Amino acid sequence: MELTVPRRFCGPPESGNGGWVSGSLAAHVRTSGPLPAVSVRLSAPPPLERPMAVVGDDPDPLTGTSVLRLLDGDVLVATGTAVPELDEPVPPPASWDEAQAAQERYEGEADHPFPTCYSCGTGRTEGDGLRLRPGPLADDSGRYATPWTVPDDVDLAVVWAALDCPGGWSAGIAGRPMVLGTMTARVWRVPAPGERLVVTAWQRGAEGRRHWSASTLHAGDGEMLGRAEATWIAVDPASVRPKEQP
């Protein structure tokens, strides 16, 4: 089995959007009753337009689950495995109106480390990318939010991408470029095209170059469609490039 990242799903200019790549790998991870969520760890920048192998290890004898590895030649790009339910309490979601107001405070409009990003890039035109604008809410809670009208080509990977970048901005990407290191998520329902949803995100702590965030995806009636927790790594943006293959 192979996975190729089309160029339109880039994050940094030369590598894949972390949320989209993680969700694409997560789609192949078999979940079960006690292990309903998926955790993906990114180990190297995912290349664009280059087939990568998806390799499954033998199932763990205790849990019955296996680890999927995403390989670019001999380079380990990512691993994915089923994990227990995310059970950390989540704050209330922002409303649609609150999220619309928050996007007017999007810090990426003034300074974006990766304007090409499929999820939140400012260099994307209408219909090309999600164009999310997560900004801080006006209630001093530290939460960020953005409205999201679901595109026609939505799938599990696109939902992971929507949960991805708002968490990064809540963790402090503004003025401190970061890339996704690990993302753990559960998606109960892939939304229909045209649905109006809200992504709410918040910081969960920081230590050195590592920053932690969480995010949720809600419908207007309060239904939670998905949630995620993530680890972000502060980087030099110029260094985020896949390894060249011979």
ROBABA-617428 format. One record per residue (C-alpha): residue in three letters; chain; z negated, x negated, y. Coordinates in pm, 1 decimal, padded with zeros to 6 digits. Layout:
<node><bake>ala</bake><tilo>A</tilo><z>Z</z><x>X</x><y>Y</y></node>
...
END
This chain:
<node><bake>met</bake><tilo>A</tilo><z>00000.0</z><x>00000.0</x><y>00000.0</y></node>
<node><bake>glu</bake><tilo>A</tilo><z>00082.8</z><x>-00122.0</x><y>00349.8</y></node>
<node><bake>leu</bake><tilo>A</tilo><z>-00019.4</z><x>-00037.9</x><y>00705.6</y></node>
<node><bake>thr</bake><tilo>A</tilo><z>00197.0</z><x>-00118.8</x><y>01008.5</y></node>
<node><bake>val</bake><tilo>A</tilo><z>00078.5</z><x>-00070.4</x><y>01366.5</y></node>
<node><bake>pro</bake><tilo>A</tilo><z>00364.1</z><x>00059.4</x><y>01586.8</y></node>
<node><bake>arg</bake><tilo>A</tilo><z>00371.7</z><x>-00105.2</x><y>01927.7</y></node>
<node><bake>arg</bake><tilo>A</tilo><z>00281.0</z><x>00216.5</x><y>02108.9</y></node>
<node><bake>phe</bake><tilo>A</tilo><z>-00060.9</z><x>00203.1</x><y>01939.4</y></node>
<node><bake>cys</bake><tilo>A</tilo><z>-00156.7</z><x>-00128.5</x><y>02098.3</y></node>
<node><bake>gly</bake><tilo>A</tilo><z>-00486.3</z><x>-00196.5</x><y>02273.1</y></node>
<node><bake>pro</bake><tilo>A</tilo><z>-00443.8</z><x>-00543.2</x><y>02422.0</y></node>
<node><bake>pro</bake><tilo>A</tilo><z>-00071.2</z><x>-00609.3</x><y>02474.9</y></node>
<node><bake>glu</bake><tilo>A</tilo><z>-00020.7</z><x>-00804.0</x><y>02152.0</y></node>
<node><bake>ser</bake><tilo>A</tilo><z>-00260.0</z><x>-00630.5</x><y>01909.5</y></node>
<node><bake>gly</bake><tilo>A</tilo><z>-00349.1</z><x>-00286.5</x><y>01778.9</y></node>
<node><bake>asn</bake><tilo>A</tilo><z>-00590.4</z><x>-00042.1</x><y>01938.9</y></node>
<node><bake>gly</bake><tilo>A</tilo><z>-00918.0</z><x>-00089.7</x><y>01752.5</y></node>
<node><bake>gly</bake><tilo>A</tilo><z>-00995.4</z><x>00278.5</x><y>01712.7</y></node>
<node><bake>trp</bake><tilo>A</tilo><z>-00646.7</z><x>00370.1</x><y>01593.3</y></node>
<node><bake>val</bake><tilo>A</tilo><z>-00634.8</z><x>00084.3</x><y>01342.0</y></node>
<node><bake>ser</bake><tilo>A</tilo><z>-00985.7</z><x>00165.7</x><y>01218.8</y></node>
<node><bake>gly</bake><tilo>A</tilo><z>-00897.4</z><x>00532.7</x><y>01177.8</y></node>
<node><bake>ser</bake><tilo>A</tilo><z>-00574.9</z><x>00446.9</x><y>00995.9</y></node>
<node><bake>leu</bake><tilo>A</tilo><z>-00770.0</z><x>00238.2</x><y>00745.5</y></node>
<node><bake>ala</bake><tilo>A</tilo><z>-01046.6</z><x>00501.1</x><y>00725.9</y></node>
<node><bake>ala</bake><tilo>A</tilo><z>-00787.5</z><x>00758.5</x><y>00617.9</y></node>
<node><bake>his</bake><tilo>A</tilo><z>-00753.6</z><x>00567.7</x><y>00290.2</y></node>
<node><bake>val</bake><tilo>A</tilo><z>-01128.1</z><x>00533.5</x><y>00223.6</y></node>
<node><bake>arg</bake><tilo>A</tilo><z>-01258.2</z><x>00778.7</x><y>-00034.8</y></node>
<node><bake>thr</bake><tilo>A</tilo><z>-01577.3</z><x>00948.7</x><y>00084.0</y></node>
<node><bake>ser</bake><tilo>A</tilo><z>-01825.5</z><x>01147.4</x><y>-00123.6</y></node>
<node><bake>gly</bake><tilo>A</tilo><z>-02130.9</z><x>01369.0</x><y>-00083.8</y></node>
<node><bake>pro</bake><tilo>A</tilo><z>-02394.0</z><x>01100.0</x><y>-00014.7</y></node>
<node><bake>leu</bake><tilo>A</tilo><z>-02143.6</z><x>00877.4</x><y>00166.8</y></node>
<node><bake>pro</bake><tilo>A</tilo><z>-01947.9</z><x>01107.1</x><y>00401.8</y></node>
<node><bake>ala</bake><tilo>A</tilo><z>-01879.8</z><x>00866.2</x><y>00689.2</y></node>
<node><bake>val</bake><tilo>A</tilo><z>-01661.1</z><x>00554.4</x><y>00706.9</y></node>
<node><bake>ser</bake><tilo>A</tilo><z>-01742.4</z><x>00217.0</x><y>00860.6</y></node>
<node><bake>val</bake><tilo>A</tilo><z>-01465.5</z><x>-00024.0</x><y>00959.3</y></node>
<node><bake>arg</bake><tilo>A</tilo><z>-01524.2</z><x>-00382.6</x><y>01065.6</y></node>
<node><bake>leu</bake><tilo>A</tilo><z>-01248.9</z><x>-00561.6</x><y>01255.6</y></node>
<node><bake>ser</bake><tilo>A</tilo><z>-01238.0</z><x>-00933.6</x><y>01179.5</y></node>
<node><bake>ala</bake><tilo>A</tilo><z>-00917.2</z><x>-01037.0</x><y>01358.8</y></node>
<node><bake>pro</bake><tilo>A</tilo><z>-00676.6</z><x>-00883.6</x><y>01614.1</y></node>
<node><bake>pro</bake><tilo>A</tilo><z>-00439.6</z><x>-00647.7</x><y>01425.6</y></node>
<node><bake>pro</bake><tilo>A</tilo><z>-00075.6</z><x>-00751.4</x><y>01470.1</y></node>
<node><bake>leu</bake><tilo>A</tilo><z>00192.1</z><x>-00509.6</x><y>01590.2</y></node>
<node><bake>glu</bake><tilo>A</tilo><z>00507.5</z><x>-00411.5</x><y>01401.1</y></node>
<node><bake>arg</bake><tilo>A</tilo><z>00412.4</z><x>-00625.6</x><y>01100.1</y></node>
<node><bake>pro</bake><tilo>A</tilo><z>00329.6</z><x>-00474.6</x><y>00759.4</y></node>
<node><bake>met</bake><tilo>A</tilo><z>-00025.6</z><x>-00548.7</x><y>00645.3</y></node>
<node><bake>ala</bake><tilo>A</tilo><z>-00151.8</z><x>-00504.3</x><y>00291.2</y></node>
<node><bake>val</bake><tilo>A</tilo><z>-00428.1</z><x>-00255.2</x><y>00215.1</y></node>
<node><bake>val</bake><tilo>A</tilo><z>-00617.1</z><x>-00387.1</x><y>-00086.4</y></node>
<node><bake>gly</bake><tilo>A</tilo><z>-00902.1</z><x>-00210.7</x><y>-00265.6</y></node>
<node><bake>asp</bake><tilo>A</tilo><z>-01178.9</z><x>-00406.4</x><y>-00434.0</y></node>
<node><bake>asp</bake><tilo>A</tilo><z>-01337.1</z><x>-00284.1</x><y>-00756.7</y></node>
<node><bake>pro</bake><tilo>A</tilo><z>-01592.5</z><x>-00003.0</x><y>-00700.4</y></node>
<node><bake>asp</bake><tilo>A</tilo><z>-01954.5</z><x>-00103.3</x><y>-00654.9</y></node>
<node><bake>pro</bake><tilo>A</tilo><z>-02135.0</z><x>-00027.3</x><y>-00984.7</y></node>
<node><bake>leu</bake><tilo>A</tilo><z>-02428.9</z><x>00135.0</x><y>-00801.1</y></node>
<node><bake>thr</bake><tilo>A</tilo><z>-02254.4</z><x>00346.6</x><y>-00537.9</y></node>
<node><bake>gly</bake><tilo>A</tilo><z>-01913.6</z><x>00392.6</x><y>-00697.7</y></node>
<node><bake>thr</bake><tilo>A</tilo><z>-01746.4</z><x>00304.4</x><y>-00368.8</y></node>
<node><bake>ser</bake><tilo>A</tilo><z>-01502.0</z><x>00024.8</x><y>-00301.2</y></node>
<node><bake>val</bake><tilo>A</tilo><z>-01422.5</z><x>-00182.7</x><y>00004.0</y></node>
<node><bake>leu</bake><tilo>A</tilo><z>-01070.4</z><x>-00162.7</x><y>00142.5</y></node>
<node><bake>arg</bake><tilo>A</tilo><z>-00939.4</z><x>-00482.8</x><y>00298.3</y></node>
<node><bake>leu</bake><tilo>A</tilo><z>-00658.6</z><x>-00495.1</x><y>00553.1</y></node>
<node><bake>leu</bake><tilo>A</tilo><z>-00474.9</z><x>-00825.8</x><y>00519.7</y></node>
<node><bake>asp</bake><tilo>A</tilo><z>-00217.1</z><x>-00990.5</x><y>00744.6</y></node>
<node><bake>gly</bake><tilo>A</tilo><z>-00094.7</z><x>-01251.1</x><y>00499.4</y></node>
<node><bake>asp</bake><tilo>A</tilo><z>-00407.0</z><x>-01451.6</x><y>00421.9</y></node>
<node><bake>val</bake><tilo>A</tilo><z>-00590.8</z><x>-01329.3</x><y>00735.4</y></node>
<node><bake>leu</bake><tilo>A</tilo><z>-00857.4</z><x>-01062.3</x><y>00687.1</y></node>
<node><bake>val</bake><tilo>A</tilo><z>-00798.4</z><x>-00812.3</x><y>00968.5</y></node>
<node><bake>ala</bake><tilo>A</tilo><z>-01045.2</z><x>-00538.0</x><y>00873.1</y></node>
<node><bake>thr</bake><tilo>A</tilo><z>-01262.0</z><x>-00392.3</x><y>00598.9</y></node>
<node><bake>gly</bake><tilo>A</tilo><z>-01349.6</z><x>-00028.0</x><y>00547.3</y></node>
<node><bake>thr</bake><tilo>A</tilo><z>-01603.5</z><x>00145.8</x><y>00325.4</y></node>
<node><bake>ala</bake><tilo>A</tilo><z>-01779.8</z><x>00479.4</x><y>00286.6</y></node>
<node><bake>val</bake><tilo>A</tilo><z>-02134.4</z><x>00490.6</x><y>00425.9</y></node>
<node><bake>pro</bake><tilo>A</tilo><z>-02419.7</z><x>00742.8</x><y>00462.8</y></node>
<node><bake>glu</bake><tilo>A</tilo><z>-02421.7</z><x>01011.3</x><y>00728.7</y></node>
<node><bake>leu</bake><tilo>A</tilo><z>-02480.5</z><x>00909.8</x><y>01091.0</y></node>
<node><bake>asp</bake><tilo>A</tilo><z>-02817.0</z><x>01067.1</x><y>01167.1</y></node>
<node><bake>glu</bake><tilo>A</tilo><z>-02923.6</z><x>00926.9</x><y>01505.1</y></node>
<node><bake>pro</bake><tilo>A</tilo><z>-02989.6</z><x>01218.0</x><y>01745.0</y></node>
<node><bake>val</bake><tilo>A</tilo><z>-02713.6</z><x>01276.5</x><y>01999.0</y></node>
<node><bake>pro</bake><tilo>A</tilo><z>-02754.2</z><x>01396.3</x><y>02359.8</y></node>
<node><bake>pro</bake><tilo>A</tilo><z>-02595.0</z><x>01722.3</x><y>02475.4</y></node>
<node><bake>pro</bake><tilo>A</tilo><z>-02218.9</z><x>01703.4</x><y>02526.7</y></node>
<node><bake>ala</bake><tilo>A</tilo><z>-02070.1</z><x>01717.0</x><y>02872.8</y></node>
<node><bake>ser</bake><tilo>A</tilo><z>-01893.2</z><x>02036.5</x><y>02970.3</y></node>
<node><bake>trp</bake><tilo>A</tilo><z>-01520.0</z><x>02043.3</x><y>03045.6</y></node>
<node><bake>asp</bake><tilo>A</tilo><z>-01589.1</z><x>02067.5</x><y>03418.6</y></node>
<node><bake>glu</bake><tilo>A</tilo><z>-01841.9</z><x>01782.0</x><y>03406.3</y></node>
<node><bake>ala</bake><tilo>A</tilo><z>-01594.6</z><x>01567.4</x><y>03213.7</y></node>
<node><bake>gln</bake><tilo>A</tilo><z>-01317.4</z><x>01639.2</x><y>03463.6</y></node>
<node><bake>ala</bake><tilo>A</tilo><z>-01544.3</z><x>01532.3</x><y>03747.2</y></node>
<node><bake>ala</bake><tilo>A</tilo><z>-01653.3</z><x>01220.5</x><y>03555.4</y></node>
<node><bake>gln</bake><tilo>A</tilo><z>-01297.2</z><x>01097.2</x><y>03508.3</y></node>
<node><bake>glu</bake><tilo>A</tilo><z>-01264.4</z><x>01072.2</x><y>03885.6</y></node>
<node><bake>arg</bake><tilo>A</tilo><z>-01521.6</z><x>00790.3</x><y>03858.8</y></node>
<node><bake>tyr</bake><tilo>A</tilo><z>-01326.1</z><x>00598.7</x><y>03592.2</y></node>
<node><bake>glu</bake><tilo>A</tilo><z>-01389.6</z><x>00229.1</x><y>03655.2</y></node>
<node><bake>gly</bake><tilo>A</tilo><z>-01068.2</z><x>00131.5</x><y>03480.4</y></node>
<node><bake>glu</bake><tilo>A</tilo><z>-00861.6</z><x>00259.6</x><y>03771.7</y></node>
<node><bake>ala</bake><tilo>A</tilo><z>-00987.8</z><x>-00032.5</x><y>03981.1</y></node>
<node><bake>asp</bake><tilo>A</tilo><z>-01004.8</z><x>-00301.2</x><y>03712.4</y></node>
<node><bake>his</bake><tilo>A</tilo><z>-00886.6</z><x>-00259.8</x><y>03352.6</y></node>
<node><bake>pro</bake><tilo>A</tilo><z>-00891.2</z><x>-00557.1</x><y>03112.6</y></node>
<node><bake>phe</bake><tilo>A</tilo><z>-00620.8</z><x>-00399.6</x><y>02892.4</y></node>
<node><bake>pro</bake><tilo>A</tilo><z>-00405.0</z><x>-00152.4</x><y>03092.8</y></node>
<node><bake>thr</bake><tilo>A</tilo><z>-00170.6</z><x>-00126.3</x><y>02792.5</y></node>
<node><bake>cys</bake><tilo>A</tilo><z>-00442.6</z><x>00038.9</x><y>02578.8</y></node>
<node><bake>tyr</bake><tilo>A</tilo><z>-00323.2</z><x>00342.3</x><y>02381.6</y></node>
<node><bake>ser</bake><tilo>A</tilo><z>-00653.9</z><x>00523.2</x><y>02430.3</y></node>
<node><bake>cys</bake><tilo>A</tilo><z>-00755.9</z><x>00454.1</x><y>02792.2</y></node>
<node><bake>gly</bake><tilo>A</tilo><z>-00490.6</z><x>00230.8</x><y>02948.4</y></node>
<node><bake>thr</bake><tilo>A</tilo><z>-00394.0</z><x>00287.3</x><y>03310.4</y></node>
<node><bake>gly</bake><tilo>A</tilo><z>-00046.2</z><x>00149.2</x><y>03248.5</y></node>
<node><bake>arg</bake><tilo>A</tilo><z>00054.9</z><x>00436.0</x><y>03020.3</y></node>
<node><bake>thr</bake><tilo>A</tilo><z>00283.1</z><x>00714.1</x><y>03140.6</y></node>
<node><bake>glu</bake><tilo>A</tilo><z>00237.6</z><x>01084.7</x><y>03068.4</y></node>
<node><bake>gly</bake><tilo>A</tilo><z>00296.7</z><x>01148.7</x><y>02697.8</y></node>
<node><bake>asp</bake><tilo>A</tilo><z>00263.1</z><x>00780.3</x><y>02606.2</y></node>
<node><bake>gly</bake><tilo>A</tilo><z>-00092.8</z><x>00721.7</x><y>02490.9</y></node>
<node><bake>leu</bake><tilo>A</tilo><z>-00404.3</z><x>00935.3</x><y>02529.1</y></node>
<node><bake>arg</bake><tilo>A</tilo><z>-00465.5</z><x>00830.7</x><y>02891.3</y></node>
<node><bake>leu</bake><tilo>A</tilo><z>-00839.3</z><x>00899.3</x><y>02865.5</y></node>
<node><bake>arg</bake><tilo>A</tilo><z>-01043.0</z><x>00833.9</x><y>03181.6</y></node>
<node><bake>pro</bake><tilo>A</tilo><z>-01410.2</z><x>00812.3</x><y>03075.6</y></node>
<node><bake>gly</bake><tilo>A</tilo><z>-01641.4</z><x>00793.7</x><y>03374.6</y></node>
<node><bake>pro</bake><tilo>A</tilo><z>-02016.6</z><x>00820.5</x><y>03432.8</y></node>
<node><bake>leu</bake><tilo>A</tilo><z>-02165.2</z><x>01167.7</x><y>03463.4</y></node>
<node><bake>ala</bake><tilo>A</tilo><z>-02334.0</z><x>01255.6</x><y>03791.1</y></node>
<node><bake>asp</bake><tilo>A</tilo><z>-02673.9</z><x>01329.6</x><y>03633.8</y></node>
<node><bake>asp</bake><tilo>A</tilo><z>-02800.1</z><x>00967.4</x><y>03607.0</y></node>
<node><bake>ser</bake><tilo>A</tilo><z>-02828.0</z><x>01007.0</x><y>03228.1</y></node>
<node><bake>gly</bake><tilo>A</tilo><z>-02611.6</z><x>00701.3</x><y>03161.0</y></node>
<node><bake>arg</bake><tilo>A</tilo><z>-02366.4</z><x>00916.8</x><y>02965.5</y></node>
<node><bake>tyr</bake><tilo>A</tilo><z>-01991.4</z><x>00888.6</x><y>03015.9</y></node>
<node><bake>ala</bake><tilo>A</tilo><z>-01740.6</z><x>01165.6</x><y>02954.5</y></node>
<node><bake>thr</bake><tilo>A</tilo><z>-01372.0</z><x>01246.4</x><y>02965.1</y></node>
<node><bake>pro</bake><tilo>A</tilo><z>-01165.8</z><x>01558.2</x><y>02896.5</y></node>
<node><bake>trp</bake><tilo>A</tilo><z>-00899.1</z><x>01534.4</x><y>02628.6</y></node>
<node><bake>thr</bake><tilo>A</tilo><z>-00606.0</z><x>01766.2</x><y>02569.5</y></node>
<node><bake>val</bake><tilo>A</tilo><z>-00495.8</z><x>01695.2</x><y>02212.5</y></node>
<node><bake>pro</bake><tilo>A</tilo><z>-00137.5</z><x>01561.1</x><y>02173.4</y></node>
<node><bake>asp</bake><tilo>A</tilo><z>00122.5</z><x>01696.6</x><y>01932.3</y></node>
<node><bake>asp</bake><tilo>A</tilo><z>00107.4</z><x>01393.1</x><y>01702.2</y></node>
<node><bake>val</bake><tilo>A</tilo><z>-00268.5</z><x>01412.6</x><y>01641.1</y></node>
<node><bake>asp</bake><tilo>A</tilo><z>-00404.7</z><x>01285.4</x><y>01310.7</y></node>
<node><bake>leu</bake><tilo>A</tilo><z>-00723.1</z><x>01117.9</x><y>01190.3</y></node>
<node><bake>ala</bake><tilo>A</tilo><z>-00629.9</z><x>00782.0</x><y>01346.2</y></node>
<node><bake>val</bake><tilo>A</tilo><z>-00570.9</z><x>00945.2</x><y>01686.1</y></node>
<node><bake>val</bake><tilo>A</tilo><z>-00913.8</z><x>01112.6</x><y>01669.3</y></node>
<node><bake>trp</bake><tilo>A</tilo><z>-01076.9</z><x>00775.5</x><y>01598.4</y></node>
<node><bake>ala</bake><tilo>A</tilo><z>-00888.1</z><x>00633.9</x><y>01898.8</y></node>
<node><bake>ala</bake><tilo>A</tilo><z>-01024.6</z><x>00914.6</x><y>02118.1</y></node>
<node><bake>leu</bake><tilo>A</tilo><z>-01381.7</z><x>00837.8</x><y>02004.3</y></node>
<node><bake>asp</bake><tilo>A</tilo><z>-01327.8</z><x>00463.9</x><y>02052.4</y></node>
<node><bake>cys</bake><tilo>A</tilo><z>-01272.9</z><x>00362.2</x><y>02415.7</y></node>
<node><bake>pro</bake><tilo>A</tilo><z>-01514.3</z><x>00604.1</x><y>02588.0</y></node>
<node><bake>gly</bake><tilo>A</tilo><z>-01791.4</z><x>00426.6</x><y>02397.8</y></node>
<node><bake>gly</bake><tilo>A</tilo><z>-01668.0</z><x>00092.8</x><y>02524.4</y></node>
<node><bake>trp</bake><tilo>A</tilo><z>-01675.8</z><x>00202.9</x><y>02887.8</y></node>
<node><bake>ser</bake><tilo>A</tilo><z>-02027.0</z><x>00342.8</x><y>02842.6</y></node>
<node><bake>ala</bake><tilo>A</tilo><z>-02129.2</z><x>00006.8</x><y>02694.7</y></node>
<node><bake>gly</bake><tilo>A</tilo><z>-02013.0</z><x>-00176.1</x><y>03008.2</y></node>
<node><bake>ile</bake><tilo>A</tilo><z>-01651.9</z><x>-00288.2</x><y>02972.0</y></node>
<node><bake>ala</bake><tilo>A</tilo><z>-01611.0</z><x>-00270.3</x><y>03350.4</y></node>
<node><bake>gly</bake><tilo>A</tilo><z>-01643.7</z><x>-00629.2</x><y>03467.9</y></node>
<node><bake>arg</bake><tilo>A</tilo><z>-01714.4</z><x>-00749.7</x><y>03113.2</y></node>
<node><bake>pro</bake><tilo>A</tilo><z>-01403.7</z><x>-00730.5</x><y>02889.5</y></node>
<node><bake>met</bake><tilo>A</tilo><z>-01486.8</z><x>-00634.1</x><y>02531.1</y></node>
<node><bake>val</bake><tilo>A</tilo><z>-01308.3</z><x>-00546.8</x><y>02209.3</y></node>
<node><bake>leu</bake><tilo>A</tilo><z>-01416.4</z><x>-00327.0</x><y>01922.4</y></node>
<node><bake>gly</bake><tilo>A</tilo><z>-01602.4</z><x>-00511.5</x><y>01646.5</y></node>
<node><bake>thr</bake><tilo>A</tilo><z>-01727.0</z><x>-00235.4</x><y>01416.5</y></node>
<node><bake>met</bake><tilo>A</tilo><z>-01678.0</z><x>00141.5</x><y>01426.5</y></node>
<node><bake>thr</bake><tilo>A</tilo><z>-01851.9</z><x>00392.8</x><y>01202.8</y></node>
<node><bake>ala</bake><tilo>A</tilo><z>-01741.6</z><x>00753.5</x><y>01229.4</y></node>
<node><bake>arg</bake><tilo>A</tilo><z>-01731.5</z><x>01092.7</x><y>01069.3</y></node>
<node><bake>val</bake><tilo>A</tilo><z>-01467.4</z><x>01349.1</x><y>01159.0</y></node>
<node><bake>trp</bake><tilo>A</tilo><z>-01532.0</z><x>01701.7</x><y>01039.7</y></node>
<node><bake>arg</bake><tilo>A</tilo><z>-01209.5</z><x>01846.7</x><y>01173.0</y></node>
<node><bake>val</bake><tilo>A</tilo><z>-00884.2</z><x>01705.3</x><y>01309.5</y></node>
<node><bake>pro</bake><tilo>A</tilo><z>-00809.4</z><x>01925.1</x><y>01613.2</y></node>
<node><bake>ala</bake><tilo>A</tilo><z>-00491.5</z><x>02120.8</x><y>01667.7</y></node>
<node><bake>pro</bake><tilo>A</tilo><z>-00234.9</z><x>02011.1</x><y>01927.2</y></node>
<node><bake>gly</bake><tilo>A</tilo><z>-00316.5</z><x>02148.9</x><y>02270.4</y></node>
<node><bake>glu</bake><tilo>A</tilo><z>-00690.8</z><x>02195.3</x><y>02211.5</y></node>
<node><bake>arg</bake><tilo>A</tilo><z>-00908.8</z><x>02108.6</x><y>02510.4</y></node>
<node><bake>leu</bake><tilo>A</tilo><z>-01196.3</z><x>01884.8</x><y>02402.1</y></node>
<node><bake>val</bake><tilo>A</tilo><z>-01458.2</z><x>01660.5</x><y>02561.0</y></node>
<node><bake>val</bake><tilo>A</tilo><z>-01557.9</z><x>01308.9</x><y>02456.4</y></node>
<node><bake>thr</bake><tilo>A</tilo><z>-01913.3</z><x>01215.0</x><y>02555.2</y></node>
<node><bake>ala</bake><tilo>A</tilo><z>-02035.2</z><x>00855.6</x><y>02515.3</y></node>
<node><bake>trp</bake><tilo>A</tilo><z>-02346.9</z><x>00649.7</x><y>02585.1</y></node>
<node><bake>gln</bake><tilo>A</tilo><z>-02481.4</z><x>00296.6</x><y>02552.0</y></node>
<node><bake>arg</bake><tilo>A</tilo><z>-02716.9</z><x>00211.0</x><y>02265.1</y></node>
<node><bake>gly</bake><tilo>A</tilo><z>-02824.3</z><x>-00139.0</x><y>02367.8</y></node>
<node><bake>ala</bake><tilo>A</tilo><z>-02698.6</z><x>-00494.5</x><y>02411.5</y></node>
<node><bake>glu</bake><tilo>A</tilo><z>-02779.9</z><x>-00846.8</x><y>02299.5</y></node>
<node><bake>gly</bake><tilo>A</tilo><z>-02580.0</z><x>-01150.3</x><y>02407.2</y></node>
<node><bake>arg</bake><tilo>A</tilo><z>-02209.6</z><x>-01081.2</x><y>02360.2</y></node>
<node><bake>arg</bake><tilo>A</tilo><z>-02275.5</z><x>-00770.8</x><y>02147.8</y></node>
<node><bake>his</bake><tilo>A</tilo><z>-02300.7</z><x>-00422.0</x><y>02293.4</y></node>
<node><bake>trp</bake><tilo>A</tilo><z>-02360.7</z><x>-00094.6</x><y>02109.4</y></node>
<node><bake>ser</bake><tilo>A</tilo><z>-02237.9</z><x>00253.0</x><y>02191.7</y></node>
<node><bake>ala</bake><tilo>A</tilo><z>-02199.4</z><x>00600.4</x><y>02045.3</y></node>
<node><bake>ser</bake><tilo>A</tilo><z>-01965.4</z><x>00889.7</x><y>02116.0</y></node>
<node><bake>thr</bake><tilo>A</tilo><z>-01906.4</z><x>01251.4</x><y>02018.9</y></node>
<node><bake>leu</bake><tilo>A</tilo><z>-01609.9</z><x>01486.7</x><y>02031.3</y></node>
<node><bake>his</bake><tilo>A</tilo><z>-01681.1</z><x>01851.9</x><y>02111.5</y></node>
<node><bake>ala</bake><tilo>A</tilo><z>-01489.0</z><x>02174.7</x><y>02156.8</y></node>
<node><bake>gly</bake><tilo>A</tilo><z>-01570.5</z><x>02417.1</x><y>02437.3</y></node>
<node><bake>asp</bake><tilo>A</tilo><z>-01777.1</z><x>02639.9</x><y>02208.2</y></node>
<node><bake>gly</bake><tilo>A</tilo><z>-02008.2</z><x>02349.3</x><y>02120.8</y></node>
<node><bake>glu</bake><tilo>A</tilo><z>-01848.5</z><x>02261.0</x><y>01786.3</y></node>
<node><bake>met</bake><tilo>A</tilo><z>-01880.0</z><x>01888.1</x><y>01715.4</y></node>
<node><bake>leu</bake><tilo>A</tilo><z>-01554.3</z><x>01773.3</x><y>01560.7</y></node>
<node><bake>gly</bake><tilo>A</tilo><z>-01648.9</z><x>01406.8</x><y>01524.1</y></node>
<node><bake>arg</bake><tilo>A</tilo><z>-01897.2</z><x>01135.7</x><y>01613.9</y></node>
<node><bake>ala</bake><tilo>A</tilo><z>-01898.5</z><x>00757.6</x><y>01610.1</y></node>
<node><bake>glu</bake><tilo>A</tilo><z>-02114.4</z><x>00451.3</x><y>01660.7</y></node>
<node><bake>ala</bake><tilo>A</tilo><z>-01962.9</z><x>00117.8</x><y>01757.5</y></node>
<node><bake>thr</bake><tilo>A</tilo><z>-02033.8</z><x>-00248.4</x><y>01818.3</y></node>
<node><bake>trp</bake><tilo>A</tilo><z>-01839.3</z><x>-00419.0</x><y>02097.7</y></node>
<node><bake>ile</bake><tilo>A</tilo><z>-01788.3</z><x>-00793.4</x><y>02145.9</y></node>
<node><bake>ala</bake><tilo>A</tilo><z>-01743.2</z><x>-00950.2</x><y>02490.7</y></node>
<node><bake>val</bake><tilo>A</tilo><z>-01427.8</z><x>-01165.7</x><y>02493.9</y></node>
<node><bake>asp</bake><tilo>A</tilo><z>-01179.9</z><x>-01351.1</x><y>02708.5</y></node>
<node><bake>pro</bake><tilo>A</tilo><z>-00888.8</z><x>-01102.2</x><y>02725.2</y></node>
<node><bake>ala</bake><tilo>A</tilo><z>-00631.8</z><x>-01382.2</x><y>02701.0</y></node>
<node><bake>ser</bake><tilo>A</tilo><z>-00772.0</z><x>-01485.2</x><y>02362.2</y></node>
<node><bake>val</bake><tilo>A</tilo><z>-00704.9</z><x>-01150.4</x><y>02191.4</y></node>
<node><bake>arg</bake><tilo>A</tilo><z>-00393.1</z><x>-01233.2</x><y>01996.4</y></node>
<node><bake>pro</bake><tilo>A</tilo><z>-00309.6</z><x>-01204.0</x><y>01625.6</y></node>
<node><bake>lys</bake><tilo>A</tilo><z>-00261.3</z><x>-01520.0</x><y>01426.1</y></node>
<node><bake>glu</bake><tilo>A</tilo><z>00102.5</z><x>-01620.5</x><y>01407.2</y></node>
<node><bake>gln</bake><tilo>A</tilo><z>00251.6</z><x>-01594.1</x><y>01060.2</y></node>
<node><bake>pro</bake><tilo>A</tilo><z>00493.5</z><x>-01858.5</x><y>00931.1</y></node>
END
